[in-house]
Amino acid sequence: MKKIALLALAIFTLAISSTAQIRFGFRAGLSSSQLNSETIQQNGVSVAIKDANYGYHIGVFGRAKLGEHWYLQPEAVFNSTSVDFQVTDFGEGFMDKVLTEKYRNLEIPLMIGYKLGPLRAEAGPTGQVYVASKSELEEIGSYERRFNDFTLGYQAGIGLDIWKITLDLRYGGNFQKFGEHMSIGGEQINFSQRPARWLMSVGFSF
């Protein structure tokens, strides 16, 4: 965690030192997760992805100009999302219900963008730092969760600047498969897909 924070600070400092034209701001918005319905059966338990719920995010950014049109934009954004699972446990104490798992993480995108007038296009890598989670799946007696402290992903999208207001629409994904943090009876759950989402946000720069 400390190494990640120091790396983000170093990148941000480099951006500031490379140009005197830098803007700071904050942004917030909603995200829509893109997870398809998928079922895993393991140790007498069926776990199916039912709904990927809307989430929210809020954070800060700095935008440093790199020439006439290009810019570098490091960010630090807190994310909250949740997923509903249809769970059927055929073991002792039969259960068939919808259970929810919630996720919290700190995302550190490093966006490289091109700005032409008020319009922007941007893309870049993003690091995700695990913060916390809460899971109703613990009602399954043999369920355990163990998250990686740090994972990698990406984001790409378009933006619009109106005065000091910034509007963004992005698509982002993770290189880690969904469910790698989950295990039932000591066996890891292996969903086939990687989590992705659309992010819509509004921000203010100064």
Backbone as JSON Lines, residues from 0, in Angstrom:
{"i":0,"aa":"M","n":[0.83,-1.2,0.0],"ca":[0.0,0.0,0.0],"c":[0.86,1.25,0.0]}
{"i":1,"aa":"K","n":[1.9,1.28,0.85],"ca":[2.77,2.45,0.91],"c":[3.55,2.62,-0.39]}
{"i":2,"aa":"K","n":[4.02,1.49,-0.98],"ca":[4.77,1.58,-2.23],"c":[3.89,2.12,-3.36]}
{"i":3,"aa":"I","n":[2.62,1.69,-3.37],"ca":[1.71,2.17,-4.4],"c":[1.48,3.66,-4.25]}
{"i":4,"aa":"A","n":[1.27,4.11,-3.02],"ca":[1.04,5.54,-2.78],"c":[2.26,6.37,-3.17]}
{"i":5,"aa":"L","n":[3.46,5.85,-2.87],"ca":[4.69,6.57,-3.24],"c":[4.86,6.62,-4.75]}
{"i":6,"aa":"L","n":[4.5,5.54,-5.45],"ca":[4.6,5.53,-6.9],"c":[3.64,6.55,-7.5]}
{"i":7,"aa":"A","n":[2.41,6.58,-6.99],"ca":[1.44,7.56,-7.49],"c":[1.92,8.99,-7.24]}
{"i":8,"aa":"L","n":[2.51,9.23,-6.06],"ca":[3.03,10.55,-5.74],"c":[4.17,10.93,-6.66]}
{"i":9,"aa":"A","n":[5.06,9.97,-6.98],"ca":[6.19,10.24,-7.87],"c":[5.7,10.6,-9.27]}
{"i":10,"aa":"I","n":[4.71,9.88,-9.77],"ca":[4.16,10.18,-11.09],"c":[3.53,11.56,-11.11]}
{"i":11,"aa":"F","n":[2.81,11.86,-10.05],"ca":[2.13,13.16,-9.96],"c":[3.15,14.29,-9.89]}
{"i":12,"aa":"T","n":[4.23,14.1,-9.13],"ca":[5.28,15.11,-9.02],"c":[5.97,15.33,-10.36]}
{"i":13,"aa":"L","n":[6.2,14.24,-11.09],"ca":[6.81,14.35,-12.41],"c":[5.93,15.16,-13.35]}
{"i":14,"aa":"A","n":[4.63,14.92,-13.28],"ca":[3.71,15.67,-14.12],"c":[3.76,17.16,-13.81]}
{"i":15,"aa":"I","n":[3.84,17.49,-12.53],"ca":[3.88,18.89,-12.12],"c":[5.17,19.56,-12.58]}
{"i":16,"aa":"S","n":[6.29,18.83,-12.42],"ca":[7.59,19.42,-12.76],"c":[7.78,19.56,-14.27]}
{"i":17,"aa":"S","n":[7.04,18.78,-15.06],"ca":[7.22,18.82,-16.51],"c":[6.55,20.03,-17.15]}
{"i":18,"aa":"T","n":[5.6,20.63,-16.45],"ca":[4.89,21.77,-17.02],"c":[4.28,22.6,-15.91]}
{"i":19,"aa":"A","n":[4.19,23.92,-16.17],"ca":[3.57,24.79,-15.18],"c":[2.05,24.82,-15.37]}
{"i":20,"aa":"Q","n":[1.56,24.25,-16.49],"ca":[0.14,24.3,-16.8],"c":[-0.54,23.03,-16.26]}
{"i":21,"aa":"I","n":[-1.0,23.1,-15.05],"ca":[-1.65,21.96,-14.43],"c":[-2.9,22.41,-13.71]}
{"i":22,"aa":"R","n":[-3.94,21.56,-13.81],"ca":[-5.21,21.84,-13.16],"c":[-5.53,20.69,-12.22]}
{"i":23,"aa":"F","n":[-6.16,21.03,-11.09],"ca":[-6.6,20.04,-10.14],"c":[-8.12,20.02,-10.11]}
{"i":24,"aa":"G","n":[-8.67,18.94,-9.64],"ca":[-10.12,18.88,-9.55],"c":[-10.6,17.64,-8.84]}
{"i":25,"aa":"F","n":[-11.91,17.53,-8.75],"ca":[-12.51,16.33,-8.18],"c":[-13.59,15.85,-9.13]}
{"i":26,"aa":"R","n":[-13.91,14.55,-9.06],"ca":[-14.93,13.97,-9.92],"c":[-15.71,12.91,-9.16]}
{"i":27,"aa":"A","n":[-16.96,12.72,-9.56],"ca":[-17.81,11.73,-8.92],"c":[-18.81,11.23,-9.95]}
{"i":28,"aa":"G","n":[-19.33,10.02,-9.72],"ca":[-20.29,9.51,-10.68],"c":[-20.75,8.1,-10.36]}
{"i":29,"aa":"L","n":[-21.37,7.48,-11.37],"ca":[-21.93,6.14,-11.24],"c":[-21.21,5.18,-12.18]}
{"i":30,"aa":"S","n":[-21.25,3.91,-11.84],"ca":[-20.68,2.88,-12.7],"c":[-21.69,1.76,-12.89]}
{"i":31,"aa":"S","n":[-21.64,1.14,-14.06],"ca":[-22.52,0.03,-14.4],"c":[-21.67,-1.17,-14.74]}
{"i":32,"aa":"S","n":[-21.65,-2.19,-13.89],"ca":[-20.8,-3.36,-14.09],"c":[-21.32,-4.22,-15.24]}
{"i":33,"aa":"Q","n":[-20.38,-4.8,-16.0],"ca":[-20.72,-5.66,-17.13],"c":[-20.31,-7.09,-16.8]}
{"i":34,"aa":"L","n":[-21.2,-7.82,-16.17],"ca":[-20.97,-9.23,-15.86],"c":[-22.12,-10.05,-16.43]}
{"i":35,"aa":"N","n":[-21.8,-11.1,-17.18],"ca":[-22.82,-11.96,-17.75],"c":[-23.26,-13.01,-16.74]}
{"i":36,"aa":"S","n":[-24.46,-13.52,-16.92],"ca":[-24.95,-14.58,-16.07],"c":[-24.07,-15.83,-16.25]}
{"i":37,"aa":"E","n":[-23.64,-16.4,-15.14],"ca":[-22.76,-17.57,-15.18],"c":[-22.92,-18.34,-13.88]}
{"i":38,"aa":"T","n":[-22.89,-19.66,-13.97],"ca":[-23.12,-20.51,-12.8],"c":[-21.94,-21.44,-12.55]}
{"i":39,"aa":"I","n":[-21.54,-21.51,-11.29],"ca":[-20.5,-22.44,-10.86],"c":[-21.09,-23.4,-9.83]}
{"i":40,"aa":"Q","n":[-20.84,-24.69,-9.99],"ca":[-21.27,-25.68,-9.01],"c":[-20.04,-26.32,-8.38]}
{"i":41,"aa":"Q","n":[-20.0,-26.24,-7.05],"ca":[-18.79,-26.68,-6.36],"c":[-19.13,-27.14,-4.95]}
{"i":42,"aa":"N","n":[-18.67,-28.34,-4.59],"ca":[-18.86,-28.87,-3.24],"c":[-20.32,-28.83,-2.79]}
{"i":43,"aa":"G","n":[-21.23,-29.19,-3.7],"ca":[-22.64,-29.23,-3.36],"c":[-23.31,-27.88,-3.3]}
{"i":44,"aa":"V","n":[-22.64,-26.83,-3.8],"ca":[-23.2,-25.47,-3.78],"c":[-23.21,-24.91,-5.2]}
{"i":45,"aa":"S","n":[-24.33,-24.34,-5.61],"ca":[-24.45,-23.67,-6.9],"c":[-24.44,-22.16,-6.67]}
{"i":46,"aa":"V","n":[-23.5,-21.46,-7.31],"ca":[-23.38,-20.01,-7.19],"c":[-23.5,-19.41,-8.59]}
{"i":47,"aa":"A","n":[-24.51,-18.58,-8.81],"ca":[-24.75,-17.98,-10.12],"c":[-24.71,-16.45,-10.01]}
{"i":48,"aa":"I","n":[-24.02,-15.81,-10.95],"ca":[-24.06,-14.34,-11.03],"c":[-25.45,-13.93,-11.48]}
{"i":49,"aa":"K","n":[-26.16,-13.18,-10.64],"ca":[-27.54,-12.79,-10.95],"c":[-27.61,-11.36,-11.49]}
{"i":50,"aa":"D","n":[-27.08,-10.41,-10.73],"ca":[-27.1,-9.0,-11.13],"c":[-25.84,-8.3,-10.66]}
{"i":51,"aa":"A","n":[-25.23,-7.53,-11.57],"ca":[-24.13,-6.64,-11.2],"c":[-24.75,-5.26,-11.0]}
{"i":52,"aa":"N","n":[-24.8,-4.81,-9.76],"ca":[-25.52,-3.58,-9.44],"c":[-24.74,-2.33,-9.81]}
{"i":53,"aa":"Y","n":[-25.47,-1.21,-9.87],"ca":[-24.81,0.07,-10.07],"c":[-23.94,0.41,-8.87]}
{"i":54,"aa":"G","n":[-22.82,1.06,-9.13],"ca":[-21.94,1.5,-8.07],"c":[-21.7,3.0,-8.16]}
{"i":55,"aa":"Y","n":[-20.87,3.5,-7.27],"ca":[-20.52,4.92,-7.31],"c":[-19.03,5.09,-7.09]}
{"i":56,"aa":"H","n":[-18.52,6.25,-7.5],"ca":[-17.1,6.56,-7.3],"c":[-16.95,8.05,-7.05]}
{"i":57,"aa":"I","n":[-15.89,8.4,-6.3],"ca":[-15.59,9.79,-6.0],"c":[-14.09,9.92,-5.76]}
{"i":58,"aa":"G","n":[-13.5,10.98,-6.3],"ca":[-12.06,11.12,-6.14],"c":[-11.53,12.45,-6.65]}
{"i":59,"aa":"V","n":[-10.21,12.52,-6.78],"ca":[-9.53,13.74,-7.2],"c":[-8.64,13.43,-8.41]}
{"i":60,"aa":"F","n":[-8.27,14.47,-9.15],"ca":[-7.38,14.31,-10.29],"c":[-6.53,15.55,-10.49]}
{"i":61,"aa":"G","n":[-5.44,15.37,-11.22],"ca":[-4.61,16.48,-11.66],"c":[-4.35,16.31,-13.14]}
{"i":62,"aa":"R","n":[-4.44,17.38,-13.91],"ca":[-4.24,17.3,-15.36],"c":[-3.1,18.24,-15.77]}
{"i":63,"aa":"A","n":[-2.02,17.65,-16.29],"ca":[-0.85,18.43,-16.7],"c":[-0.73,18.42,-18.22]}
{"i":64,"aa":"K","n":[-0.61,19.58,-18.83],"ca":[-0.48,19.66,-20.29],"c":[0.9,19.19,-20.71]}
{"i":65,"aa":"L","n":[0.92,18.41,-21.8],"ca":[2.16,17.93,-22.4],"c":[2.19,18.4,-23.85]}
{"i":66,"aa":"G","n":[2.43,19.67,-24.03],"ca":[2.38,20.22,-25.38],"c":[1.03,20.88,-25.63]}
{"i":67,"aa":"E","n":[0.7,21.08,-26.92],"ca":[-0.49,21.83,-27.27],"c":[-1.77,21.05,-27.01]}
{"i":68,"aa":"H","n":[-1.77,19.74,-27.31],"ca":[-3.0,18.96,-27.23],"c":[-2.95,17.81,-26.22]}
{"i":69,"aa":"W","n":[-1.78,17.29,-25.93],"ca":[-1.67,16.11,-25.08],"c":[-1.65,16.49,-23.6]}
{"i":70,"aa":"Y","n":[-2.1,15.57,-22.76],"ca":[-2.06,15.81,-21.31],"c":[-1.9,14.48,-20.57]}
{"i":71,"aa":"L","n":[-1.43,14.59,-19.34],"ca":[-1.29,13.45,-18.42],"c":[-2.21,13.69,-17.23]}
{"i":72,"aa":"Q","n":[-3.02,12.7,-16.87],"ca":[-4.0,12.9,-15.8],"c":[-3.96,11.74,-14.81]}
{"i":73,"aa":"P","n":[-3.18,11.86,-13.74],"ca":[-3.25,10.87,-12.65],"c":[-4.45,11.16,-11.75]}
{"i":74,"aa":"E","n":[-5.02,10.09,-11.19],"ca":[-6.21,10.22,-10.36],"c":[-6.12,9.29,-9.15]}
{"i":75,"aa":"A","n":[-6.9,9.59,-8.15],"ca":[-7.1,8.7,-7.0],"c":[-8.6,8.7,-6.72]}
{"i":76,"aa":"V","n":[-9.24,7.52,-6.92],"ca":[-10.7,7.44,-6.9],"c":[-11.16,6.28,-6.01]}
{"i":77,"aa":"F","n":[-12.07,6.57,-5.09],"ca":[-12.67,5.54,-4.25],"c":[-13.88,4.97,-4.95]}
{"i":78,"aa":"N","n":[-13.96,3.63,-5.07],"ca":[-15.06,2.95,-5.76],"c":[-15.84,2.06,-4.82]}
{"i":79,"aa":"S","n":[-17.14,1.96,-5.04],"ca":[-17.99,1.04,-4.3],"c":[-18.93,0.35,-5.29]}
{"i":80,"aa":"T","n":[-18.93,-0.99,-5.29],"ca":[-19.8,-1.77,-6.17],"c":[-20.35,-2.98,-5.41]}
{"i":81,"aa":"S","n":[-21.31,-3.66,-6.01],"ca":[-21.85,-4.88,-5.41],"c":[-22.41,-5.79,-6.49]}
{"i":82,"aa":"V","n":[-22.47,-7.08,-6.17],"ca":[-22.99,-8.09,-7.09],"c":[-23.94,-9.0,-6.33]}
{"i":83,"aa":"D","n":[-25.07,-9.34,-6.97],"ca":[-26.03,-10.28,-6.4],"c":[-25.79,-11.67,-6.98]}
{"i":84,"aa":"F","n":[-25.84,-12.68,-6.12],"ca":[-25.66,-14.08,-6.53],"c":[-26.88,-14.89,-6.15]}
{"i":85,"aa":"Q","n":[-27.3,-15.75,-7.06],"ca":[-28.32,-16.74,-6.75],"c":[-27.61,-17.98,-6.23]}
{"i":86,"aa":"V","n":[-27.83,-18.32,-4.96],"ca":[-27.08,-19.39,-4.31],"c":[-28.03,-20.51,-3.91]}
{"i":87,"aa":"T","n":[-27.65,-21.74,-4.29],"ca":[-28.39,-22.93,-3.87],"c":[-27.41,-23.87,-3.19]}
{"i":88,"aa":"D","n":[-27.65,-24.14,-1.92],"ca":[-26.79,-25.04,-1.14],"c":[-27.59,-26.32,-0.89]}
{"i":89,"aa":"F","n":[-27.11,-27.43,-1.47],"ca":[-27.82,-28.7,-1.37],"c":[-27.41,-29.51,-0.14]}
{"i":90,"aa":"G","n":[-26.53,-28.95,0.66],"ca":[-26.05,-29.67,1.84],"c":[-27.02,-29.56,3.0]}
{"i":91,"aa":"E","n":[-26.5,-29.8,4.19],"ca":[-27.31,-29.73,5.4],"c":[-27.8,-28.3,5.59]}
{"i":92,"aa":"G","n":[-29.08,-28.14,5.86],"ca":[-29.65,-26.8,5.97],"c":[-29.84,-26.21,4.59]}
{"i":93,"aa":"F","n":[-30.65,-26.86,3.74],"ca":[-30.85,-26.45,2.35],"c":[-31.14,-24.95,2.25]}
{"i":94,"aa":"M","n":[-30.52,-24.3,1.26],"ca":[-30.69,-22.86,1.08],"c":[-30.83,-22.55,-0.39]}
{"i":95,"aa":"D","n":[-31.75,-21.67,-0.74],"ca":[-31.92,-21.19,-2.11],"c":[-32.35,-19.73,-2.03]}
{"i":96,"aa":"K","n":[-31.4,-18.83,-2.15],"ca":[-31.72,-17.41,-1.98],"c":[-30.71,-16.54,-2.72]}
{"i":97,"aa":"V","n":[-31.02,-15.24,-2.83],"ca":[-30.13,-14.25,-3.44],"c":[-29.28,-13.62,-2.34]}
{"i":98,"aa":"L","n":[-27.95,-13.67,-2.51],"ca":[-27.02,-13.09,-1.55],"c":[-26.16,-12.05,-2.24]}
{"i":99,"aa":"T","n":[-25.81,-10.99,-1.51],"ca":[-25.08,-9.85,-2.08],"c":[-23.69,-9.75,-1.49]}
{"i":100,"aa":"E","n":[-22.73,-9.41,-2.36],"ca":[-21.37,-9.14,-1.91],"c":[-20.99,-7.73,-2.36]}
{"i":101,"aa":"K","n":[-20.45,-6.94,-1.42],"ca":[-20.09,-5.55,-1.7],"c":[-18.57,-5.39,-1.68]}
{"i":102,"aa":"Y","n":[-18.07,-4.51,-2.57],"ca":[-16.63,-4.31,-2.71],"c":[-16.29,-2.83,-2.61]}
{"i":103,"aa":"R","n":[-15.17,-2.53,-1.95],"ca":[-14.64,-1.17,-1.86],"c":[-13.17,-1.21,-2.27]}
{"i":104,"aa":"N","n":[-12.75,-0.3,-3.14],"ca":[-11.34,-0.24,-3.5],"c":[-10.94,1.18,-3.85]}
{"i":105,"aa":"L","n":[-9.64,1.43,-3.8],"ca":[-9.06,2.69,-4.22],"c":[-8.42,2.47,-5.58]}
{"i":106,"aa":"E","n":[-8.88,3.23,-6.56],"ca":[-8.38,3.07,-7.92],"c":[-7.44,4.22,-8.25]}
{"i":107,"aa":"I","n":[-6.32,3.89,-8.92],"ca":[-5.31,4.9,-9.27],"c":[-5.08,4.84,-10.77]}
{"i":108,"aa":"P","n":[-5.93,5.52,-11.57],"ca":[-5.72,5.55,-13.01],"c":[-4.61,6.54,-13.39]}
{"i":109,"aa":"L","n":[-3.91,6.24,-14.48],"ca":[-2.95,7.18,-15.05],"c":[-3.34,7.35,-16.52]}
{"i":110,"aa":"M","n":[-4.12,8.37,-16.79],"ca":[-4.68,8.56,-18.12],"c":[-3.8,9.47,-18.98]}
{"i":111,"aa":"I","n":[-3.62,9.06,-20.21],"ca":[-2.95,9.89,-21.21],"c":[-4.01,10.31,-22.21]}
{"i":112,"aa":"G","n":[-4.15,11.61,-22.44],"ca":[-5.24,12.09,-23.26],"c":[-4.84,13.05,-24.35]}
{"i":113,"aa":"Y","n":[-5.77,13.21,-25.29],"ca":[-5.61,14.18,-26.38],"c":[-6.83,15.09,-26.35]}
{"i":114,"aa":"K","n":[-6.58,16.41,-26.3],"ca":[-7.67,17.39,-26.18],"c":[-7.7,18.28,-27.41]}
{"i":115,"aa":"L","n":[-8.87,18.37,-28.01],"ca":[-9.08,19.23,-29.17],"c":[-10.3,20.08,-28.91]}
{"i":116,"aa":"G","n":[-10.07,21.37,-28.59],"ca":[-11.17,22.22,-28.18],"c":[-11.73,21.71,-26.86]}
{"i":117,"aa":"P","n":[-13.05,21.58,-26.75],"ca":[-13.63,21.08,-25.48],"c":[-13.66,19.56,-25.39]}
{"i":118,"aa":"L","n":[-13.31,18.87,-26.49],"ca":[-13.42,17.41,-26.52],"c":[-12.11,16.74,-26.13]}
{"i":119,"aa":"R","n":[-12.22,15.59,-25.46],"ca":[-11.06,14.82,-25.04],"c":[-11.24,13.34,-25.36]}
{"i":120,"aa":"A","n":[-10.12,12.67,-25.63],"ca":[-10.08,11.21,-25.72],"c":[-8.89,10.76,-24.87]}
{"i":121,"aa":"E","n":[-9.08,9.7,-24.06],"ca":[-8.03,9.32,-23.11],"c":[-8.07,7.83,-22.84]}
{"i":122,"aa":"A","n":[-6.92,7.31,-22.42],"ca":[-6.8,5.9,-22.08],"c":[-5.57,5.73,-21.21]}
{"i":123,"aa":"G","n":[-5.55,4.61,-20.45],"ca":[-4.38,4.36,-19.63],"c":[-4.57,3.21,-18.66]}
{"i":124,"aa":"P","n":[-3.5,2.8,-18.01],"ca":[-3.57,1.73,-17.02],"c":[-4.14,2.24,-15.7]}
{"i":125,"aa":"T","n":[-4.62,1.31,-14.9],"ca":[-5.13,1.68,-13.58],"c":[-4.78,0.59,-12.58]}
{"i":126,"aa":"G","n":[-4.36,1.02,-11.4],"ca":[-4.12,0.09,-10.31],"c":[-5.26,0.14,-9.32]}
{"i":127,"aa":"Q","n":[-5.65,-1.02,-8.8],"ca":[-6.76,-1.09,-7.85],"c":[-6.26,-1.66,-6.53]}
{"i":128,"aa":"V","n":[-6.43,-0.89,-5.47],"ca":[-6.0,-1.28,-4.13],"c":[-7.23,-1.72,-3.34]}
{"i":129,"aa":"Y","n":[-7.2,-2.95,-2.84],"ca":[-8.32,-3.47,-2.06],"c":[-8.45,-2.69,-0.75]}
{"i":130,"aa":"V","n":[-9.67,-2.27,-0.43],"ca":[-9.93,-1.53,0.81],"c":[-10.77,-2.37,1.77]}
{"i":131,"aa":"A","n":[-11.94,-2.84,1.32],"ca":[-12.81,-3.6,2.21],"c":[-13.87,-4.33,1.4]}
{"i":132,"aa":"S","n":[-14.53,-5.29,2.05],"ca":[-15.65,-5.99,1.42],"c":[-16.59,-6.47,2.51]}
{"i":133,"aa":"K","n":[-17.84,-6.73,2.1],"ca":[-18.85,-7.27,3.01],"c":[-19.68,-8.27,2.21]}
{"i":134,"aa":"S","n":[-19.87,-9.47,2.75],"ca":[-20.47,-10.52,1.95],"c":[-21.53,-11.31,2.71]}
{"i":135,"aa":"E","n":[-22.72,-11.42,2.1],"ca":[-23.76,-12.29,2.62],"c":[-23.48,-13.75,2.25]}
{"i":136,"aa":"L","n":[-22.52,-13.98,1.36],"ca":[-22.16,-15.35,0.98],"c":[-21.59,-16.14,2.15]}
{"i":137,"aa":"E","n":[-21.25,-15.44,3.22],"ca":[-20.75,-16.12,4.4],"c":[-21.82,-16.99,5.05]}
{"i":138,"aa":"E","n":[-23.08,-16.84,4.59],"ca":[-24.12,-17.76,5.05],"c":[-23.84,-19.18,4.59]}
{"i":139,"aa":"I","n":[-23.03,-19.32,3.53],"ca":[-22.54,-20.64,3.13],"c":[-21.42,-20.99,4.1]}
{"i":140,"aa":"G","n":[-21.58,-22.03,4.87],"ca":[-20.63,-22.32,5.95],"c":[-19.2,-22.5,5.5]}
{"i":141,"aa":"S","n":[-18.98,-23.01,4.29],"ca":[-17.61,-23.29,3.82],"c":[-17.06,-22.18,2.92]}
{"i":142,"aa":"Y","n":[-17.76,-21.02,2.87],"ca":[-17.32,-19.94,1.99],"c":[-16.22,-19.1,2.64]}
{"i":143,"aa":"E","n":[-15.18,-18.76,1.85],"ca":[-14.12,-17.86,2.3],"c":[-13.81,-16.88,1.17]}
{"i":144,"aa":"R","n":[-13.34,-15.69,1.56],"ca":[-12.92,-14.73,0.54],"c":[-11.55,-14.18,0.92]}
{"i":145,"aa":"R","n":[-10.7,-14.04,-0.1],"ca":[-9.36,-13.51,0.1],"c":[-8.98,-12.7,-1.13]}
{"i":146,"aa":"F","n":[-8.91,-11.39,-0.97],"ca":[-8.63,-10.49,-2.09],"c":[-7.13,-10.23,-2.21]}
{"i":147,"aa":"N","n":[-6.67,-10.04,-3.45],"ca":[-5.32,-9.54,-3.68],"c":[-5.27,-8.08,-3.24]}
{"i":148,"aa":"D","n":[-4.18,-7.68,-2.61],"ca":[-4.05,-6.29,-2.16],"c":[-4.02,-5.32,-3.33]}
{"i":149,"aa":"F","n":[-3.5,-5.78,-4.48],"ca":[-3.32,-4.88,-5.62],"c":[-3.55,-5.64,-6.92]}
{"i":150,"aa":"T","n":[-4.38,-5.09,-7.81],"ca":[-4.61,-5.67,-9.14],"c":[-4.48,-4.58,-10.2]}
{"i":151,"aa":"L","n":[-4.32,-5.02,-11.44],"ca":[-4.15,-4.09,-12.56],"c":[-5.34,-4.13,-13.51]}
{"i":152,"aa":"G","n":[-5.62,-3.0,-14.11],"ca":[-6.69,-2.91,-15.1],"c":[-6.42,-1.8,-16.09]}
{"i":153,"aa":"Y","n":[-7.46,-1.34,-16.73],"ca":[-7.33,-0.3,-17.76],"c":[-8.62,0.5,-17.83]}
{"i":154,"aa":"Q","n":[-8.52,1.7,-18.4],"ca":[-9.68,2.53,-18.68],"c":[-9.46,3.28,-19.99]}
{"i":155,"aa":"A","n":[-10.54,3.55,-20.71],"ca":[-10.47,4.34,-21.94],"c":[-11.82,5.02,-22.13]}
{"i":156,"aa":"G","n":[-11.8,6.23,-22.67],"ca":[-13.07,6.91,-22.86],"c":[-12.94,8.27,-23.51]}
{"i":157,"aa":"I","n":[-14.03,9.0,-23.44],"ca":[-14.11,10.34,-24.02],"c":[-14.58,11.31,-22.95]}
{"i":158,"aa":"G","n":[-14.31,12.6,-23.18],"ca":[-14.7,13.61,-22.21],"c":[-15.06,14.93,-22.87]}
{"i":159,"aa":"L","n":[-15.7,15.77,-22.11],"ca":[-16.11,17.09,-22.58],"c":[-15.88,18.09,-21.46]}
{"i":160,"aa":"D","n":[-15.2,19.2,-21.79],"ca":[-14.95,20.27,-20.83],"c":[-15.81,21.48,-21.17]}
{"i":161,"aa":"I","n":[-16.61,21.92,-20.21],"ca":[-17.43,23.13,-20.37],"c":[-17.12,24.05,-19.21]}
{"i":162,"aa":"W","n":[-16.37,25.12,-19.5],"ca":[-15.88,26.02,-18.46],"c":[-15.03,25.18,-17.52]}
{"i":163,"aa":"K","n":[-15.35,25.09,-16.25],"ca":[-14.57,24.28,-15.31],"c":[-15.24,22.93,-15.02]}
{"i":164,"aa":"I","n":[-16.31,22.64,-15.73],"ca":[-17.02,21.38,-15.56],"c":[-16.44,20.34,-16.53]}
{"i":165,"aa":"T","n":[-16.19,19.13,-16.03],"ca":[-15.7,18.04,-16.86],"c":[-16.71,16.91,-16.84]}
{"i":166,"aa":"L","n":[-17.04,16.38,-18.02],"ca":[-17.93,15.25,-18.16],"c":[-17.16,14.11,-18.8]}
{"i":167,"aa":"D","n":[-17.29,12.9,-18.25],"ca":[-16.52,11.77,-18.75],"c":[-17.39,10.53,-18.89]}
{"i":168,"aa":"L","n":[-17.13,9.77,-19.95],"ca":[-17.71,8.46,-20.15],"c":[-16.57,7.51,-20.48]}
{"i":169,"aa":"R","n":[-16.37,6.49,-19.63],"ca":[-15.25,5.57,-19.8],"c":[-15.71,4.12,-19.73]}
{"i":170,"aa":"Y","n":[-14.89,3.26,-20.32],"ca":[-15.05,1.82,-20.18],"c":[-13.78,1.28,-19.54]}
{"i":171,"aa":"G","n":[-13.94,0.48,-18.5],"ca":[-12.77,-0.03,-17.79],"c":[-12.9,-1.51,-17.49]}
{"i":172,"aa":"G","n":[-11.77,-2.16,-17.36],"ca":[-11.76,-3.59,-17.07],"c":[-10.61,-3.97,-16.17]}
{"i":173,"aa":"N","n":[-10.61,-5.21,-15.73],"ca":[-9.59,-5.74,-14.85],"c":[-8.97,-6.97,-15.51]}
{"i":174,"aa":"F","n":[-7.65,-7.15,-15.35],"ca":[-6.98,-8.3,-15.95],"c":[-7.17,-9.57,-15.13]}
{"i":175,"aa":"Q","n":[-7.73,-9.45,-13.93],"ca":[-7.98,-10.6,-13.07],"c":[-9.39,-11.12,-13.31]}
{"i":176,"aa":"K","n":[-9.57,-12.44,-13.35],"ca":[-10.88,-13.02,-13.55],"c":[-11.76,-12.8,-12.32]}
{"i":177,"aa":"F","n":[-13.05,-12.61,-12.57],"ca":[-13.98,-12.38,-11.48],"c":[-14.14,-13.66,-10.65]}
{"i":178,"aa":"G","n":[-14.14,-13.5,-9.35],"ca":[-14.34,-14.62,-8.46],"c":[-13.08,-15.27,-7.95]}
{"i":179,"aa":"E","n":[-11.9,-14.76,-8.37],"ca":[-10.66,-15.37,-7.91],"c":[-10.45,-15.21,-6.41]}
{"i":180,"aa":"H","n":[-11.21,-14.3,-5.8],"ca":[-11.09,-14.11,-4.35],"c":[-11.98,-15.08,-3.57]}
{"i":181,"aa":"M","n":[-12.81,-15.87,-4.26],"ca":[-13.82,-16.68,-3.62],"c":[-13.43,-18.16,-3.58]}
{"i":182,"aa":"S","n":[-13.72,-18.82,-2.47],"ca":[-13.5,-20.26,-2.39],"c":[-14.6,-20.9,-1.54]}
{"i":183,"aa":"I","n":[-14.96,-22.12,-1.91],"ca":[-15.96,-22.9,-1.17],"c":[-15.35,-24.24,-0.83]}
{"i":184,"aa":"G","n":[-15.31,-24.58,0.44],"ca":[-14.7,-25.82,0.87],"c":[-13.22,-25.9,0.55]}
{"i":185,"aa":"G","n":[-12.55,-24.73,0.53],"ca":[-11.12,-24.69,0.24],"c":[-10.78,-24.71,-1.22]}
{"i":186,"aa":"E","n":[-11.77,-24.78,-2.12],"ca":[-11.54,-24.79,-3.56],"c":[-11.96,-23.45,-4.17]}
{"i":187,"aa":"Q","n":[-11.07,-22.86,-4.95],"ca":[-11.33,-21.55,-5.54],"c":[-12.42,-21.63,-6.58]}
{"i":188,"aa":"I","n":[-13.29,-20.61,-6.6],"ca":[-14.32,-20.48,-7.63],"c":[-13.69,-19.85,-8.86]}
{"i":189,"aa":"N","n":[-13.94,-20.41,-10.02],"ca":[-13.32,-19.91,-11.25],"c":[-14.38,-19.52,-12.27]}
{"i":190,"aa":"F","n":[-14.89,-18.3,-12.18],"ca":[-15.73,-17.78,-13.26],"c":[-14.84,-17.51,-14.47]}
{"i":191,"aa":"S","n":[-15.41,-17.58,-15.66],"ca":[-14.61,-17.49,-16.88],"c":[-14.36,-16.06,-17.34]}
{"i":192,"aa":"Q","n":[-15.09,-15.09,-16.81],"ca":[-15.04,-13.72,-17.33],"c":[-14.26,-12.78,-16.41]}
{"i":193,"aa":"R","n":[-13.79,-11.7,-17.03],"ca":[-13.1,-10.64,-16.29],"c":[-14.07,-9.48,-16.08]}
{"i":194,"aa":"P","n":[-14.08,-8.89,-14.89],"ca":[-15.04,-7.81,-14.62],"c":[-14.74,-6.57,-15.45]}
{"i":195,"aa":"A","n":[-15.8,-5.93,-15.93],"ca":[-15.69,-4.69,-16.69],"c":[-16.86,-3.8,-16.32]}
{"i":196,"aa":"R","n":[-16.78,-2.52,-16.67],"ca":[-17.85,-1.6,-16.31],"c":[-17.78,-0.34,-17.13]}
{"i":197,"aa":"W","n":[-18.92,0.33,-17.24],"ca":[-19.01,1.68,-17.78],"c":[-19.01,2.65,-16.61]}
{"i":198,"aa":"L","n":[-18.26,3.75,-16.77],"ca":[-18.19,4.77,-15.72],"c":[-18.63,6.11,-16.3]}
{"i":199,"aa":"M","n":[-19.59,6.73,-15.65],"ca":[-20.07,8.06,-16.04],"c":[-19.81,9.0,-14.87]}
{"i":200,"aa":"S","n":[-19.14,10.12,-15.14],"ca":[-18.8,11.01,-14.03],"c":[-18.87,12.48,-14.45]}
{"i":201,"aa":"V","n":[-19.02,13.31,-13.45],"ca":[-18.96,14.76,-13.62],"c":[-17.94,15.3,-12.63]}
{"i":202,"aa":"G","n":[-17.17,16.29,-13.04],"ca":[-16.14,16.83,-12.18],"c":[-16.05,18.35,-12.27]}
{"i":203,"aa":"F","n":[-15.22,18.88,-11.41],"ca":[-14.99,20.33,-11.38],"c":[-13.5,20.55,-11.21]}
{"i":204,"aa":"S","n":[-12.92,21.36,-12.07],"ca":[-11.49,21.65,-12.0],"c":[-11.26,23.1,-11.59]}
{"i":205,"aa":"F","n":[-10.1,23.35,-11.01],"ca":[-9.78,24.73,-10.55],"c":[-8.29,24.98,-10.66]}
